[in-house]
Amino acid sequence: MAARPLLEVRDLEAWYGESHVLHGVTLSVGEGETVTLIGRNGAGKTTTLRAIVGILRKRKGVIRLGDRDLMALAAHRVARAGLGYVPEERGIFASLNVEENLLLPPHVADGGMSVEDIYRLFPNLLERRKSPGTKLSGGEQQMLAIARILRTGARVLLLDEPTEGLAPVIVQRIGEVIRTLKSLGYTILLVEQNFRFAAKLADRFYVMEDGKVIDGFRADELSAKSEVLHAYLGV
Ligand code: ATP
């Protein structure tokens, strides 16, 4: 693990209305690390990301980004602090074309990638730059969603199931993009059901079950964890 945790979550609880969904999630991500959150459907992975970025407000516990206390910040301020969230539903503007989406990122901070840099990283977005969001394939939408977050200057990326519903060749391409981002020093917290995909990228894993983190291990401990993985993920 990297020397110091950049993102630190401790004893996080969260509710949807009266429904208590997270029961004390503790995890950390070091600077430059790629960490994957795995677990069955409904384990609370998406809720954890939504609570971290402050979209889900009914929560308690500790969330820190470096020296900053994120619990005190509204979602747009969390984004400005450098935390970028790519939700499962992607959140691009369907009526705008690729380039317009890239020129309208939410909350651009210092250090956001230029549109030229984005096109270097995603050559297919350059080819499709005049295509409206409605005409993009699932993979192109996913890449555009990641690209928009890179435009904001976020250095910590929270990616919710980026491979969901995508063809294997596109999954591979998304994997290459994440690897490149990792080599550029981005810190990544990834939620993934596709364990094979995650296993090739992650430095560490956390397993979630019933709104809690029940296990955590490094990539080099994977083989020793096959029973846990089989029990909780069926892999
Ligand atoms: P999945 O892979 O299916 O998205 P997950 O691990 O991300 O699973 P969450 O989406 O975080 O799980 O869901 C955790 C629990 O919270 C589940 O019991 C789910 O039914 C519940 N839940 C999720 N969204 C809401 C909501 N908007 N209102 C009420 N309950 C919700």
Residues whose N, C-alpha, C, O or C-beta is under 5 A from the ligand:
A	BS01	ATP	Y16 V21 R40 N41 G42 A43 G44 K45 T46 T47 T48
